[in-house]
Amino acid sequence: MGPRGRVLLSMLLLSGCSLLPPQPASPQVYDFGPATAGAAPAGAPAALQVQAPAWLDGAALLYRLEYGDAARLASYRDSRWAAAPAALLHEHLRQRLARAGGPPRALLLRVDVEEFCQVFSAPTRSRAVVRLRATVTDAASGRVLRQQGFAQEVETATPDAAGGAHALARAAADLATQVLDWAAQAA
């Protein structure tokens, strides 16, 4: 091989890395952050159950384009939750109940997640939307003592996955406080 061939071979070898397809970026993984919220109020339920419909059962970070087709759910390609939203909410509530003041009552708190997504009203404006239905039942008899719907909307700081994840976590934490206060008042 002549000098010209060696130069050409060297250039190909040096540029070989750039000829390969780029490595895909690691997905951004979000959760609700460190548990900094206070304890549940005294008289909180002893048992907890959090459920969600099948479409919310995965770790996808979901959004809707309200200005386009509001009935269409989409998910961010490179961002996801560390677990399904219902599992994250369950853990948040469980930690709060574990720090409750006074003995827990023989009640079951069931939380049904009805909506948990980022909603875009315009390409540069979005909000987190979380809707829950909470039910308190007597653990021994199964009799429903209270049931109520809860909803929270929080504007995002940025119209992207990170803004949506942080706003959804804040909305979920706010609703957790409301639900636990309400559940503690069950007869």
Beta strands, then each sheet from edge to edge (+ up, - down):
strand 1: 28-30
strand 2: 45-51
strand 3: 60-65
strand 4: 73-81
strand 5: 105-122
strand 6: 125-138
strand 7: 144-155
sheet 1: 1+ 4+ 3- 5- 2-
sheet 2: 1+ 4+ 3- 5- 6+ 7-
end
